[in-house]
């Protein structure tokens, strides 16, 4: 199972390399796709219709496309073989238990169990952490001791699988909420200054507007502005 998982990882890296080479080939000849998603059915249809200026370039382009197709089919075969072999594996119950956790798909569970084997070989979590390279580095001089990042000296395959499984457990970013709260606490005078700068920027970018009239193109209002007019607000009559 370990060799099967590593063969899958090598196939993924080879597929990514061939995709980058194919993209670089098309960019060298200024051939660009009009679609957004790459390697989807629409993008594959567009690749089949690409015509290069010379026959030699056309042969090279078709070679890159065939290489991508071969690596994709090889990846599908390896994934199917891994699924079939896991069912008869002696550590299948451990894989099922890991998949019950959040962020533990089949790839993460099988790779972790295949690389580390039975967890009973570790009497304490510390040796397991050392074997995975999760131990923080340390710089000690006399009484001074400073810790740094992880050493990454252990099993890189198992470490990558565990990091990939930990991403779903990461908390969502809070920068947008913090900006919104800061904008609400901002004084009204500062908000009016921001509105004036937005109006000046929009007026400077839209030269087609007649003199004395509002420009037709505006900058998008911020979240804290609640979608209101982002230009200079009219003065209140006393």
N, C-alpha and C positions, 0 to 999 in steps of 0.2 A: 504493500500500500504506500510505503514511503517513496519508493521509486516511481509509482504511478502518479503520486501528487507532485513530485519534482519534475516529471516529464510534462505534466500539465503546466506548471509554472514556466518551464523553458519554452513551451509552445506559445504561451501568452506573450512572453518577451520577444520571441521571434516574430509573432504577428504584429506587435506594435512597431517593431523596427521596419518591417516590410511596408506597413501603412505609411510610416513617415517617409520612407524612400519613394513610394508612389506619389505622395503629395508633393515632395520636393521636385520630382520629375515634371509634374504638371505645372508647378509654379515656374520652373525654369523656362518653360515654353509659353508662359502667360495663358494657361488654360485653367479657368476658374469655374467652379460650380455655382449655379444661381440658387441652389437649395440651402437650407440651414442644417439639417441633420445629415451626418456623414455615415456611410456604410449602412444605410437603410435601403429598402427596396427601390425608392425613387433615385437615390444616389447611385445604386448599382446599375439601374437602367441607363442613367446618364453616362456612367463609365463605359458601358457597352457601345454607346453611340459616339464616343470621342474619336475624332479623326485627327491624326498628327500631320504636320506638313510633309514629312518624307516617309518612305516605307520603313527605313531603319528605325526611326523614332516610333512608328506604329508598332513594330515588333517589340521594342523595348517596353512600351506602355502595356501591351498585352501580356508580356512576361511578368510585369509587376502585378497586374490584376490576377493572373493565374496563381501567383505565389500567395497572394492574400486569400484567394479561394481555397487553396490547398491547406494553408495553415488553419483556416476557419473550420474546414471539415475535419482536420486532425484534432482540433480542440473539442469538437462535438463528440468524436469517437472516444477520446480519453475521458470526457465527463460521463458518457454513458457507461463505459467500462468501470469507472470508479463507483458509480451507483450500483452496478450489478455485483461488484466484488464486496462492497460494504455489507450487503445482506447476508453473506456467508462468512464474514470476518468474525474472529473470536472476540474482538473488542467492539462489536456492533452495539451492545447495550451501553457502553460508555459514550459512543457517538450519539445515540438516541438521547441520552441524558443531557449532553451538551447542547443539542439542538432544542431542547426544551427551554433553555435560557434565552433571554433577549439578546439579539446580536450574535447568535450562534447558528448560522446556516450550515448547510452540509459541507461546504468547502472549508470553513473555519474549523468545524468539529473534526472532520477527517484529517486535515493537515496537522492539527494540534496533537491528536492522539497518535497519528502515525509517526510524527517526529519525536515525541516524548515517550511513547509507549505506555506501560502501566505506571500509574502514579505511585504505586506502593514501593517503587525503588527509591523514593525520596522520603526519608524519615522526618524531614522538616521542610517548610516552605522556602527557607533560605537557600538550600542547595538547588532547588528548582529555579529560583530567581537567578542564581548565578549561572545556571546552564542556559538560560534564555537571554542573558545579557542585560537584564533589567536592574543590575546593581549600579547605584550611582557612583561616579568617579569621585576621587578624593585627592586633594593636594595638601599634604601635611609637611610642615616645617617647624620643628620644635613644638611649642604649645599651640601653634596656629594650625587649624584644620578647616579646609573649605571644600564643600561638596559641589560637584558639577552635574552634568548630564549623565545619562546612562552610558555604560561602557560599550554596549553593542558587540560584545566579544563572544556571545553564545550562539545558539542555533538561530540563524537568520530566518529560515523558513517558518519555524514555529513562532518567532517574534512577529513577523509580518502578519501571520494569520491572527494572532491575538490582538494586534493593533487594529486590524480591519474589523474584527468583531467588537472592539471597544468603541468604534465611532458611533453606533446607534445609541450608546449610553451617554454621549456627550451632551451637556445642557445646551439649549438654544442660545444664540447670541442675544445680548441685551442692549446692544449699542443703540438700536432704533428707539427703544423705550426710554433710555437715558437721555437721548437728544430731545425727545418729545417733552419729557419732564423739565429739562433745562430751558426749553423754549417757553413753556408755560410760566416758569418763574422769572423769565426775562422781563425787565421793565418795559412799559409801553413806549417810552422814548426810543429805546433800542430797536423795538419792532418797527417803528416808523422809519428809522434810519435804514434798516434792511429793506423795507419796501421801496424807499427812494433809490437805493442802489440797484434794485431789480428793475425799476422803471427806467433808470438811466441806461442800464445794459440792454434792455429790450429796445429802447429808442435808438441806441447807437447801432444795433444790428439790423434794424429795419429802416433803410433809407428811402423806401418807397412811400412811406406815410407822408401826406401833405403837412406843411408847416402849421402848427397849432392844433393838430388832431392826434388822437391816440394811435400808436402803432398797432398793426394787425397781428404781430407775432409777439407772444409773451413767454416768459420763462415759467416753468411749472411751479405752482406754489408748494411750499414745504408742507410736511405733515402737520407741524404745529400751527400753520396758518389756517387749517381746517377748510382748505379749498376756497378761501375768500380772495378778493381782489388783491393782487400783490404789488400794485403801484402805490403812489403816495396817497394816503387817505385824506379825504376832504376835512377841512377844519370845522370844528363844531361851532355853531352860532351861539353866542352867549346872550 
